[in-house]
Amino acid sequence: MIKKCMFPVAGYGTRFLPATKSMPKEMLPVVNKPLVQYGVEEALDADLTEICLVTGRGKRAINDFFDISFELEHQIAGTDKEPYLASIRDVIARGKFATTRQSEMKGLGHAILTGELLVGNEPFGVVLADDLCVCEEQGVMAQLVEIYRRTKCSVIAIEEVDEAEVSKFGVIAGVEEEPGLYAVTDMVEKPEAKDAPSNLAIIGRYVLTPYIFEILRHTPPGKNGEVQLTDALLTMAKTSKVLAYKFKGRRFDCGSVDGYVEATNYVYKNIYLQDKFS
């Protein structure tokens, strides 16, 4: 059984300054819901009901969001505004939430190692809320969990990107074992296009075995002086199997202003208005 999902949400969100000077980037709304809520809903829909938040200084709003606001509830009880709280009430009812704090920003690998306290010796999912994924049927995490349950291997989500974009991602090379499913043989963090092993880019969805913690403990800082999850996964791939899955769905890079605006427009036209008038 896999029940836990980790959310590394300690980053500064500098690309959205000044908005993120006092507001967590994960709380930026895409229409009427913050980014992090979309990610938590995706985890819950994959039956990952124990939500582990790795936060940092200035991130208290995330913890407060996944809690009851008695003053607000009382103020709008019985009014036409009350239905607006339905989605977050559902999330709070379905999930259990725990938090730890990353004291220093030393990269994604360090954030995940910080979350070991919450996860323990269990397989777990990881969602990066910057990546908003929209799927017609199964969410991306549900797709990865299904593969993990069948293979008991760590699984990462990938998508094909333009050659000009590979320097923004971790990129894998692998042997295709099933349609869209690769056994990873190489992995490079943000390579130049000429050095990239493929155009298969890692996105912010993972299912990891607890062995990753032991590897991260011995992974030296890599690109930008940070502990890179990509480096640890490559070590894992050399000693045990790591799979990469070309997920079904669409991803929006909400860590960039252009991607955030694109996501907002898409969700408004294709999800919000349909739900409003259905």
NUVO-163147 format. One record per residue (C-alpha): residue in one letter; x, y, z. Coordinates in steps of 0.001 Angstrom, whole numbers, plus 524288, in hexadecimal, padded with zeros to 5 digits. Example, Ala and Ser with C-alpha at 12.3 -4.5 7.8 and 13.67 -1.06 7.14 Angstrom:
2
<vogu><r>a</r><u>8300C</u><v>7EE6C</v><w>81E78</w></vogu>
<vogu><r>s</r><u>83566</u><v>7FBDC</v><w>81BE4</w></vogu>
***
This chain:
278
<vogu><r>m</r><u>80000</u><v>80000</v><w>80000</w></vogu>
<vogu><r>i</r><u>80483</u><v>80DBF</v><w>7FD06</w></vogu>
<vogu><r>k</r><u>7FD58</u><v>81854</v><w>80476</w></vogu>
<vogu><r>k</r><u>8069E</u><v>823CE</v><w>8061C</w></vogu>
<vogu><r>c</r><u>8096A</u><v>82F17</v><w>7FCFC</w></vogu>
<vogu><r>m</r><u>813CA</u><v>8395F</v><w>7FF66</w></vogu>
<vogu><r>f</r><u>8127B</u><v>84787</v><w>7FB2C</w></vogu>
<vogu><r>p</r><u>81F44</u><v>84F35</v><w>7FB45</w></vogu>
<vogu><r>v</r><u>819CE</u><v>85CFA</v><w>7FCC3</w></vogu>
<vogu><r>a</r><u>824FE</u><v>8647F</v><w>802EC</w></vogu>
<vogu><r>g</r><u>829F8</u><v>86BDB</v><w>7F6E7</w></vogu>
<vogu><r>y</r><u>82A3E</u><v>87A9B</v><w>7F5F7</w></vogu>
<vogu><r>g</r><u>822F9</u><v>87C21</v><w>7E902</w></vogu>
<vogu><r>t</r><u>82C0F</u><v>886F5</v><w>7E474</w></vogu>
<vogu><r>r</r><u>826B8</u><v>886E4</v><w>7D694</w></vogu>
<vogu><r>f</r><u>819EC</u><v>88C52</v><w>7DC05</w></vogu>
<vogu><r>l</r><u>81F88</u><v>89765</v><w>7E402</w></vogu>
<vogu><r>p</r><u>81A80</u><v>8A055</v><w>7E950</w></vogu>
<vogu><r>a</r><u>80E04</u><v>89835</v><w>7EAF5</w></vogu>
<vogu><r>t</r><u>8157D</u><v>88D7F</v><w>7F217</w></vogu>
<vogu><r>k</r><u>81C8F</u><v>896B1</v><w>7FB60</w></vogu>
<vogu><r>s</r><u>812C5</u><v>89350</v><w>805FC</w></vogu>
<vogu><r>m</r><u>80A38</u><v>88929</v><w>7FF3C</w></vogu>
<vogu><r>p</r><u>80E4B</u><v>87B14</v><w>7FC5A</w></vogu>
<vogu><r>k</r><u>80EF8</u><v>8789D</v><w>7EDBD</w></vogu>
<vogu><r>e</r><u>8074E</u><v>86C04</v><w>7F009</w></vogu>
<vogu><r>m</r><u>7FBE5</u><v>87471</v><w>7F498</w></vogu>
<vogu><r>l</r><u>7FAFC</u><v>87BEE</v><w>7E7D2</w></vogu>
<vogu><r>p</r><u>7ED34</u><v>8797E</v><w>7E2B5</w></vogu>
<vogu><r>v</r><u>7EA4E</u><v>87303</v><w>7D5D1</w></vogu>
<vogu><r>v</r><u>7DCB5</u><v>878D8</v><w>7D42C</w></vogu>
<vogu><r>n</r><u>7D6C3</u><v>875EC</v><w>7E18E</w></vogu>
<vogu><r>k</r><u>7DFCF</u><v>86BB1</v><w>7E784</w></vogu>
<vogu><r>p</r><u>7EE1E</u><v>86CD4</v><w>7EB7C</w></vogu>
<vogu><r>l</r><u>7F83E</u><v>864BB</v><w>7E44A</w></vogu>
<vogu><r>v</r><u>7FADD</u><v>85C05</v><w>7EFEC</w></vogu>
<vogu><r>q</r><u>7EC8A</u><v>85817</v><w>7F0E8</w></vogu>
<vogu><r>y</r><u>7ECBB</u><v>852B7</v><w>7E30C</w></vogu>
<vogu><r>g</r><u>7F87D</u><v>84A6B</v><w>7E6A9</w></vogu>
<vogu><r>v</r><u>7F27A</u><v>84572</v><w>7F352</w></vogu>
<vogu><r>e</r><u>7E5E0</u><v>841F0</v><w>7EC4B</w></vogu>
<vogu><r>e</r><u>7EDCF</u><v>83A38</v><w>7E260</w></vogu>
<vogu><r>a</r><u>7F498</u><v>832D9</v><w>7ED69</w></vogu>
<vogu><r>l</r><u>7E7C8</u><v>82FFB</v><w>7F461</w></vogu>
<vogu><r>d</r><u>7E1C9</u><v>82AF2</v><w>7E7BE</w></vogu>
<vogu><r>a</r><u>7ED2D</u><v>82147</v><w>7E734</w></vogu>
<vogu><r>d</r><u>7E9AE</u><v>81CB9</v><w>7F517</w></vogu>
<vogu><r>l</r><u>7F594</u><v>82397</v><w>7FAB6</w></vogu>
<vogu><r>t</r><u>7EE74</u><v>828CE</v><w>80686</w></vogu>
<vogu><r>e</r><u>7F9D1</u><v>82C1C</v><w>80F96</w></vogu>
<vogu><r>i</r><u>7FEEA</u><v>83944</v><w>80AE8</w></vogu>
<vogu><r>c</r><u>80CA1</u><v>83CED</v><w>80F69</w></vogu>
<vogu><r>l</r><u>80FF8</u><v>84B50</v><w>80DBF</w></vogu>
<vogu><r>v</r><u>81E4F</u><v>84F6C</v><w>80DE8</w></vogu>
<vogu><r>t</r><u>81D0E</u><v>85DF8</v><w>81045</w></vogu>
<vogu><r>g</r><u>82610</u><v>8693B</v><w>813B7</w></vogu>
<vogu><r>r</r><u>825FF</u><v>876C4</v><w>819A4</w></vogu>
<vogu><r>g</r><u>81AA3</u><v>87F2A</v><w>81524</w></vogu>
<vogu><r>k</r><u>81267</u><v>8736B</v><w>81128</w></vogu>
<vogu><r>r</r><u>808A9</u><v>8734F</v><w>81C48</w></vogu>
<vogu><r>a</r><u>7FD95</u><v>8767B</v><w>812C8</w></vogu>
<vogu><r>i</r><u>7FEAB</u><v>868BA</v><w>80D10</w></vogu>
<vogu><r>n</r><u>7FC9C</u><v>8624F</v><w>81A47</w></vogu>
<vogu><r>d</r><u>7F159</u><v>86B7B</v><w>81D51</w></vogu>
<vogu><r>f</r><u>7EB04</u><v>868A0</v><w>81038</w></vogu>
<vogu><r>f</r><u>7E9DC</u><v>85A1C</v><w>8133F</w></vogu>
<vogu><r>d</r><u>7E31F</u><v>85CE6</v><w>82022</w></vogu>
<vogu><r>i</r><u>7D59D</u><v>8616B</v><w>82459</w></vogu>
<vogu><r>s</r><u>7D3B7</u><v>87021</v><w>82507</w></vogu>
<vogu><r>f</r><u>7C93B</u><v>87118</v><w>82F6E</w></vogu>
<vogu><r>e</r><u>7C773</u><v>87FC9</v><w>82E14</w></vogu>
<vogu><r>l</r><u>7C576</u><v>87EEF</v><w>81F60</w></vogu>
<vogu><r>e</r><u>7BCA9</u><v>87302</v><w>82073</w></vogu>
<vogu><r>h</r><u>7B423</u><v>87A00</v><w>82A68</w></vogu>
<vogu><r>q</r><u>7B3BB</u><v>88695</v><w>82284</w></vogu>
<vogu><r>i</r><u>7AEC2</u><v>8806F</v><w>815EB</w></vogu>
<vogu><r>a</r><u>7A6C5</u><v>87525</v><w>81B8A</w></vogu>
<vogu><r>g</r><u>7996F</u><v>874A6</v><w>81513</w></vogu>
<vogu><r>t</r><u>79CC6</u><v>87EE6</v><w>80ACD</w></vogu>
<vogu><r>d</r><u>79E72</u><v>87D55</v><w>7FC2B</w></vogu>
<vogu><r>k</r><u>7AD46</u><v>87DFF</v><w>7FE5A</w></vogu>
<vogu><r>e</r><u>7ADD9</u><v>87154</v><w>80613</w></vogu>
<vogu><r>p</r><u>7AE77</u><v>8684D</v><w>7FA10</w></vogu>
<vogu><r>y</r><u>7BB63</u><v>86EB0</v><w>7F641</w></vogu>
<vogu><r>l</r><u>7C1C5</u><v>86746</v><w>8016E</w></vogu>
<vogu><r>a</r><u>7BCE3</u><v>859FB</v><w>7FCD8</w></vogu>
<vogu><r>s</r><u>7C948</u><v>855CB</v><w>7F5D0</w></vogu>
<vogu><r>i</r><u>7D2B5</u><v>858E7</v><w>800DB</w></vogu>
<vogu><r>r</r><u>7C981</u><v>85301</v><w>80AFD</w></vogu>
<vogu><r>d</r><u>7C9DD</u><v>84687</v><w>802EE</w></vogu>
<vogu><r>v</r><u>7D8C0</u><v>846B4</v><w>8026C</w></vogu>
<vogu><r>i</r><u>7D9F0</u><v>848B1</v><w>81123</w></vogu>
<vogu><r>a</r><u>7D03C</u><v>83DB5</v><w>813B4</w></vogu>
<vogu><r>r</r><u>7D732</u><v>83409</v><w>80ABA</w></vogu>
<vogu><r>g</r><u>7E541</u><v>836AB</v><w>80E97</w></vogu>
<vogu><r>k</r><u>7EE08</u><v>8367D</v><w>81A75</w></vogu>
<vogu><r>f</r><u>7F843</u><v>84142</v><w>81ABF</w></vogu>
<vogu><r>a</r><u>8059E</u><v>841CF</v><w>82125</w></vogu>
<vogu><r>t</r><u>8104F</u><v>84BFF</v><w>81FF6</w></vogu>
<vogu><r>t</r><u>81ED9</u><v>84D55</v><w>821E2</w></vogu>
<vogu><r>r</r><u>82790</u><v>858D8</v><w>81E9C</w></vogu>
<vogu><r>q</r><u>83352</u><v>85980</v><w>8158C</w></vogu>
<vogu><r>s</r><u>83C5E</u><v>862D8</v><w>81CB5</w></vogu>
<vogu><r>e</r><u>84520</u><v>86591</v><w>810ED</w></vogu>
<vogu><r>m</r><u>84222</u><v>86593</v><w>8026F</w></vogu>
<vogu><r>k</r><u>84BEC</u><v>85B7E</v><w>7FD91</w></vogu>
<vogu><r>g</r><u>84485</u><v>855BF</v><w>7F223</w></vogu>
<vogu><r>l</r><u>83997</u><v>84C24</v><w>7EF84</w></vogu>
<vogu><r>g</r><u>841A7</u><v>8408A</v><w>7F417</w></vogu>
<vogu><r>h</r><u>84404</u><v>84720</v><w>80132</w></vogu>
<vogu><r>a</r><u>83589</u><v>84A7F</v><w>8026C</w></vogu>
<vogu><r>i</r><u>831BC</u><v>83C52</v><w>8004E</w></vogu>
<vogu><r>l</r><u>83BE4</u><v>837A9</v><w>80A08</w></vogu>
<vogu><r>t</r><u>83632</u><v>8415C</v><w>813CD</w></vogu>
<vogu><r>g</r><u>82902</u><v>83AD2</v><w>811C7</w></vogu>
<vogu><r>e</r><u>82E35</u><v>82D87</v><w>815F0</w></vogu>
<vogu><r>l</r><u>82983</u><v>830B7</v><w>823A7</w></vogu>
<vogu><r>l</r><u>81B7F</u><v>830AB</v><w>81EA1</w></vogu>
<vogu><r>v</r><u>81C7C</u><v>8255B</v><w>8150B</w></vogu>
<vogu><r>g</r><u>824B1</u><v>81B5C</v><w>81C48</w></vogu>
<vogu><r>n</r><u>82835</u><v>80E65</v><w>81614</w></vogu>
<vogu><r>e</r><u>81D1D</u><v>80E3B</v><w>80C28</w></vogu>
<vogu><r>p</r><u>81B6E</u><v>810B5</v><w>7FD97</w></vogu>
<vogu><r>f</r><u>815B0</u><v>81E18</v><w>7FAFD</w></vogu>
<vogu><r>g</r><u>81169</u><v>82777</v><w>7F07D</w></vogu>
<vogu><r>v</r><u>8172F</u><v>834D7</v><w>7EDDA</w></vogu>
<vogu><r>v</r><u>80FB4</u><v>8400B</v><w>7E7A9</w></vogu>
<vogu><r>l</r><u>815EA</u><v>84CEB</v><w>7E3B1</w></vogu>
<vogu><r>a</r><u>80A9B</u><v>8567F</v><w>7E3DA</w></vogu>
<vogu><r>d</r><u>8112B</u><v>85F1A</v><w>7D989</w></vogu>
<vogu><r>d</r><u>80D21</u><v>854F5</v><w>7CF80</w></vogu>
<vogu><r>l</r><u>7FE67</u><v>85555</v><w>7CDB4</w></vogu>
<vogu><r>c</r><u>7FA04</u><v>848FB</v><w>7C6B0</w></vogu>
<vogu><r>v</r><u>7ECDD</u><v>84767</v><w>7C027</w></vogu>
<vogu><r>c</r><u>7E85C</u><v>839D3</v><w>7BC24</w></vogu>
<vogu><r>e</r><u>7DBB7</u><v>83535</v><w>7B5FE</w></vogu>
<vogu><r>e</r><u>7DB27</u><v>8289E</v><w>7BDCB</w></vogu>
<vogu><r>q</r><u>7E577</u><v>8246C</v><w>7C7B7</w></vogu>
<vogu><r>g</r><u>7EDE1</u><v>82EDC</v><w>7CDDC</w></vogu>
<vogu><r>v</r><u>7FC9A</u><v>82DD3</v><w>7CC29</w></vogu>
<vogu><r>m</r><u>7FEDC</u><v>8290D</v><w>7DA13</w></vogu>
<vogu><r>a</r><u>7F4A1</u><v>81E6A</v><w>7D852</w></vogu>
<vogu><r>q</r><u>7FB95</u><v>81A23</v><w>7CBE0</w></vogu>
<vogu><r>l</r><u>808A8</u><v>81948</v><w>7D2FC</w></vogu>
<vogu><r>v</r><u>802F8</u><v>81251</v><w>7DECD</w></vogu>
<vogu><r>e</r><u>7FD00</u><v>80814</v><w>7D5E3</w></vogu>
<vogu><r>i</r><u>80A5C</u><v>80564</v><w>7CFDB</w></vogu>
<vogu><r>y</r><u>810E5</u><v>804FA</v><w>7DD41</w></vogu>
<vogu><r>r</r><u>80710</u><v>7FB27</v><w>7E26F</w></vogu>
<vogu><r>r</r><u>809EE</u><v>7F266</v><w>7D6CF</w></vogu>
<vogu><r>t</r><u>818CD</u><v>7F3C4</v><w>7D6AC</w></vogu>
<vogu><r>k</r><u>81CAC</u><v>7F832</v><w>7E480</w></vogu>
<vogu><r>c</r><u>82699</u><v>8014C</v><w>7DDFF</w></vogu>
<vogu><r>s</r><u>8286E</u><v>80FF0</v><w>7DF4F</w></vogu>
<vogu><r>v</r><u>8211B</u><v>816C4</v><w>7D448</w></vogu>
<vogu><r>i</r><u>822B4</u><v>82487</v><w>7CEF3</w></vogu>
<vogu><r>a</r><u>819D2</u><v>82BCD</v><w>7C59D</w></vogu>
<vogu><r>i</r><u>81F9C</u><v>830A7</v><w>7B8CD</w></vogu>
<vogu><r>e</r><u>81B2B</u><v>837C3</v><w>7ACAC</w></vogu>
<vogu><r>e</r><u>82131</u><v>83B1A</v><w>79F9A</w></vogu>
<vogu><r>v</r><u>825B6</u><v>84933</v><w>79E8E</w></vogu>
<vogu><r>d</r><u>82B81</u><v>85164</v><w>793AB</w></vogu>
<vogu><r>e</r><u>83A38</u><v>8507B</v><w>79276</w></vogu>
<vogu><r>a</r><u>83B4E</u><v>85EEB</v><w>795D2</w></vogu>
<vogu><r>e</r><u>83498</u><v>85C4E</v><w>7A2E2</w></vogu>
<vogu><r>v</r><u>83CBE</u><v>850F7</v><w>7A816</w></vogu>
<vogu><r>s</r><u>845E6</u><v>859D9</v><w>7AFC3</w></vogu>
<vogu><r>k</r><u>83A86</u><v>85CF6</v><w>7B8E9</w></vogu>
<vogu><r>f</r><u>8386F</u><v>84ED5</v><w>7BD2D</w></vogu>
<vogu><r>g</r><u>83E81</u><v>8427A</v><w>7C20E</w></vogu>
<vogu><r>v</r><u>83F4E</u><v>839A3</v><w>7B61E</w></vogu>
<vogu><r>i</r><u>83FB1</u><v>82ACF</v><w>7B560</w></vogu>
<vogu><r>a</r><u>84474</u><v>82072</v><w>7AC03</w></vogu>
<vogu><r>g</r><u>83ECE</u><v>812E6</v><w>7ACE2</w></vogu>
<vogu><r>v</r><u>83A9C</u><v>80635</v><w>7A6C1</w></vogu>
<vogu><r>e</r><u>82C2D</u><v>805A1</v><w>7A350</w></vogu>
<vogu><r>e</r><u>82693</u><v>7F96E</v><w>7A9B5</w></vogu>
<vogu><r>e</r><u>81849</u><v>7FC3F</v><w>7A6F8</w></vogu>
<vogu><r>p</r><u>811CD</u><v>806FB</v><w>79F11</w></vogu>
<vogu><r>g</r><u>81580</u><v>81385</v><w>7A62F</w></vogu>
<vogu><r>l</r><u>81C85</u><v>80C87</v><w>7B15B</w></vogu>
<vogu><r>y</r><u>82B65</u><v>80D29</v><w>7B1EC</w></vogu>
<vogu><r>a</r><u>835BA</u><v>806E7</v><w>7BA6C</w></vogu>
<vogu><r>v</r><u>83EB1</u><v>81253</v><w>7BD75</w></vogu>
<vogu><r>t</r><u>84CE5</u><v>810FE</v><w>7B943</w></vogu>
<vogu><r>d</r><u>8514A</u><v>81F27</v><w>7BA79</w></vogu>
<vogu><r>m</r><u>84C61</u><v>82BC1</v><w>7C061</w></vogu>
<vogu><r>v</r><u>851E3</u><v>8398F</v><w>7BF63</w></vogu>
<vogu><r>e</r><u>84D75</u><v>845CD</v><w>7C688</w></vogu>
<vogu><r>k</r><u>84AFA</u><v>85164</v><w>7BD6F</w></vogu>
<vogu><r>p</r><u>85489</u><v>84DC2</v><w>7B29E</w></vogu>
<vogu><r>e</r><u>857DA</u><v>85629</v><w>7A700</w></vogu>
<vogu><r>a</r><u>85066</u><v>8517C</v><w>79AF8</w></vogu>
<vogu><r>k</r><u>85CC7</u><v>84BD0</v><w>794EA</w></vogu>
<vogu><r>d</r><u>85F7A</u><v>843D2</v><w>7A143</w></vogu>
<vogu><r>a</r><u>851A5</u><v>83EFD</v><w>7A3CB</w></vogu>
<vogu><r>p</r><u>85001</u><v>8302F</v><w>7A2FC</w></vogu>
<vogu><r>s</r><u>8422C</u><v>831DC</v><w>79D72</w></vogu>
<vogu><r>n</r><u>836C3</u><v>83B53</v><w>79D74</w></vogu>
<vogu><r>l</r><u>82F94</u><v>833A7</v><w>7A816</w></vogu>
<vogu><r>a</r><u>82E66</u><v>83D65</v><w>7B33C</w></vogu>
<vogu><r>i</r><u>82B3F</u><v>83A67</v><w>7C166</w></vogu>
<vogu><r>i</r><u>81F75</u><v>84197</v><w>7C6D5</w></vogu>
<vogu><r>g</r><u>81B58</u><v>84391</v><w>7D4EC</w></vogu>
<vogu><r>r</r><u>81510</u><v>83672</v><w>7D7C0</w></vogu>
<vogu><r>y</r><u>81C0E</u><v>82ACF</v><w>7DDE8</w></vogu>
<vogu><r>v</r><u>819A2</u><v>81E3C</v><w>7E54A</w></vogu>
<vogu><r>l</r><u>825D5</u><v>81ABA</v><w>7ED05</w></vogu>
<vogu><r>t</r><u>82A37</u><v>80F6F</v><w>7F56C</w></vogu>
<vogu><r>p</r><u>82FF7</u><v>812E2</v><w>802D1</w></vogu>
<vogu><r>y</r><u>83D7C</u><v>80EB7</v><w>7FDDC</w></vogu>
<vogu><r>i</r><u>83E39</u><v>81C71</v><w>7F81A</w></vogu>
<vogu><r>f</r><u>840B6</u><v>8220F</v><w>805AE</w></vogu>
<vogu><r>e</r><u>84D18</u><v>81A1C</v><w>807A1</w></vogu>
<vogu><r>i</r><u>851FF</u><v>81E5B</v><w>7FA57</w></vogu>
<vogu><r>l</r><u>84ED9</u><v>82CAC</v><w>7FCD7</w></vogu>
<vogu><r>r</r><u>8567A</u><v>82C46</v><w>80995</w></vogu>
<vogu><r>h</r><u>862AC</u><v>8294D</v><w>80194</w></vogu>
<vogu><r>t</r><u>85FD5</u><v>831BC</v><w>7F5A3</w></vogu>
<vogu><r>p</r><u>86909</u><v>83D6F</v><w>7F4C6</w></vogu>
<vogu><r>p</r><u>86421</u><v>84AAD</v><w>7F004</w></vogu>
<vogu><r>g</r><u>8631F</u><v>84B0D</v><w>7E14A</w></vogu>
<vogu><r>k</r><u>85E6F</u><v>85561</v><w>7D7BA</w></vogu>
<vogu><r>n</r><u>85D03</u><v>862DD</v><w>7DE20</w></vogu>
<vogu><r>g</r><u>862EF</u><v>85D84</v><w>7EAA0</w></vogu>
<vogu><r>e</r><u>85631</u><v>85690</v><w>7EE0B</w></vogu>
<vogu><r>v</r><u>8534E</u><v>84869</v><w>7F171</w></vogu>
<vogu><r>q</r><u>84CC2</u><v>843E0</v><w>7E4EC</w></vogu>
<vogu><r>l</r><u>8425D</u><v>83957</v><w>7E542</w></vogu>
<vogu><r>t</r><u>84662</u><v>8362D</v><w>7D748</w></vogu>
<vogu><r>d</r><u>8540F</u><v>83253</v><w>7DBDE</w></vogu>
<vogu><r>a</r><u>84E79</u><v>82975</v><w>7E65D</w></vogu>
<vogu><r>l</r><u>84508</u><v>82318</v><w>7DCD5</w></vogu>
<vogu><r>l</r><u>85029</u><v>8204E</v><w>7D371</w></vogu>
<vogu><r>t</r><u>85787</u><v>8198D</v><w>7DE7A</w></vogu>
<vogu><r>m</r><u>84B3F</u><v>811CD</v><w>7E179</w></vogu>
<vogu><r>a</r><u>849BE</u><v>80E10</v><w>7D329</w></vogu>
<vogu><r>k</r><u>8577E</u><v>80840</v><w>7D352</w></vogu>
<vogu><r>t</r><u>854C7</u><v>7FFC7</v><w>7DF2E</w></vogu>
<vogu><r>s</r><u>84647</u><v>7FCEB</v><w>7DDC2</w></vogu>
<vogu><r>k</r><u>83C01</u><v>7FF76</v><w>7D37B</w></vogu>
<vogu><r>v</r><u>83622</u><v>80CEF</v><w>7D11E</w></vogu>
<vogu><r>l</r><u>82B0A</u><v>80E6D</v><w>7C76C</w></vogu>
<vogu><r>a</r><u>826E7</u><v>81A6F</v><w>7BFD3</w></vogu>
<vogu><r>y</r><u>8190D</u><v>81B8B</v><w>7BAAA</w></vogu>
<vogu><r>k</r><u>81428</u><v>8244C</v><w>7AFD8</w></vogu>
<vogu><r>f</r><u>807C9</u><v>82849</v><w>7B6D1</w></vogu>
<vogu><r>k</r><u>7FA9F</u><v>82A85</v><w>7B06C</w></vogu>
<vogu><r>g</r><u>7F61B</u><v>8386A</v><w>7B24E</w></vogu>
<vogu><r>r</r><u>7FA99</u><v>84667</v><w>7B11C</w></vogu>
<vogu><r>r</r><u>80438</u><v>84DBD</v><w>7B9AE</w></vogu>
<vogu><r>f</r><u>804FF</u><v>85C61</v><w>7BC0A</w></vogu>
<vogu><r>d</r><u>81185</u><v>8623A</v><w>7C172</w></vogu>
<vogu><r>c</r><u>80BCA</u><v>86B28</v><w>7CBCD</w></vogu>
<vogu><r>g</r><u>81960</u><v>86E36</v><w>7D0C7</w></vogu>
<vogu><r>s</r><u>81A61</u><v>877C5</v><w>7C56E</w></vogu>
<vogu><r>v</r><u>81195</u><v>88378</v><w>7C30F</w></vogu>
<vogu><r>d</r><u>80E64</u><v>87F3C</v><w>7B526</w></vogu>
<vogu><r>g</r><u>80AB0</u><v>8717C</v><w>7B975</w></vogu>
<vogu><r>y</r><u>802CA</u><v>87692</v><w>7C4E1</w></vogu>
<vogu><r>v</r><u>7FAC9</u><v>87F89</v><w>7BC1D</w></vogu>
<vogu><r>e</r><u>7F8E9</u><v>87487</v><w>7B23D</w></vogu>
<vogu><r>a</r><u>7F435</u><v>86B76</v><w>7BD0E</w></vogu>
<vogu><r>t</r><u>7EAD9</u><v>875A9</v><w>7C263</w></vogu>
<vogu><r>n</r><u>7E4CC</u><v>877F6</v><w>7B50F</w></vogu>
<vogu><r>y</r><u>7E398</u><v>86956</v><w>7B27A</w></vogu>
<vogu><r>v</r><u>7DD80</u><v>86629</v><w>7BFA9</w></vogu>
<vogu><r>y</r><u>7D3FE</u><v>8718C</v><w>7BEA5</w></vogu>
<vogu><r>k</r><u>7CF2A</u><v>86DB7</v><w>7B11D</w></vogu>
<vogu><r>n</r><u>7CF8B</u><v>85EE4</v><w>7B226</w></vogu>
<vogu><r>i</r><u>7CCFF</u><v>85BC1</v><w>7C074</w></vogu>
<vogu><r>y</r><u>7C7B8</u><v>8673F</v><w>7C83F</w></vogu>
<vogu><r>l</r><u>7BD34</u><v>86B8D</v><w>7BE99</w></vogu>
<vogu><r>q</r><u>7B90F</u><v>85D86</v><w>7BBE3</w></vogu>
<vogu><r>d</r><u>7B798</u><v>85ABE</v><w>7CA6E</w></vogu>
<vogu><r>k</r><u>7B081</u><v>8679E</v><w>7CC93</w></vogu>
<vogu><r>f</r><u>7A629</u><v>86512</v><w>7C264</w></vogu>
<vogu><r>s</r><u>7A4FF</u><v>8563D</v><w>7C39C</w></vogu>
***
